[in-house]
Amino acid sequence: MAEVTDADFREEVIGAELPVLVEFTADWCPPCRQMGPVLSALAAEQEGRLKVVQLDVDTNPATTNAYKVLSMPTFMVFRGGEPVKAMVGARPRRRLLEELSDVL
């Protein structure tokens, strides 16, 4: 799964052709680590329909603050350069897919 930074967020997420699911994450966050395999599987399953990336909140404060992310993990879906959906907290794969169904 790709990682994005403050430096390439505009290019990788805002400028992306596909909808992008961004996980705002941190190394010290156990629920974030729990979501790693779920997101990797989702990225593989939805290849060509959805881009899945991670952004480390500790090393990328500008983007984290710009989108007012306070809790980890926070998931945001961007389409056409705009955030269209936000979800907070770890969740099972099936629930995540259900919540993403309206943006895929």
Rosetta blueprint (number, residue, H / E / L):
1 M L
2 A E
3 E E
4 V E
5 T L
6 D L
7 A L
8 D L
9 F H
10 R H
11 E H
12 E H
13 V H
14 I H
15 G L
16 A L
17 E L
18 L L
19 P L
20 V E
21 L E
22 V E
23 E E
24 F E
25 T E
26 A L
27 D L
28 W L
29 C L
30 P H
31 P H
32 C H
33 R H
34 Q H
35 M H
36 G H
37 P H
38 V H
39 L H
40 S H
41 A H
42 L H
43 A H
44 A H
45 E H
46 Q L
47 E L
48 G L
49 R L
50 L L
51 K E
52 V E
53 V E
54 Q E
55 L E
56 D E
57 V L
58 D L
59 T L
60 N L
61 P H
62 A H
63 T H
64 T H
65 N H
66 A H
67 Y L
68 K L
69 V L
70 L L
71 S L
72 M L
73 P L
74 T E
75 F E
76 M E
77 V E
78 F E
79 R E
80 G L
81 G L
82 E E
83 P E
84 V E
85 K E
86 A E
87 M E
88 V E
89 G L
90 A L
91 R L
92 P L
93 R H
94 R H
95 R H
96 L H
97 L H
98 E H
99 E H
100 L H
101 S L
102 D L
103 V L
104 L L
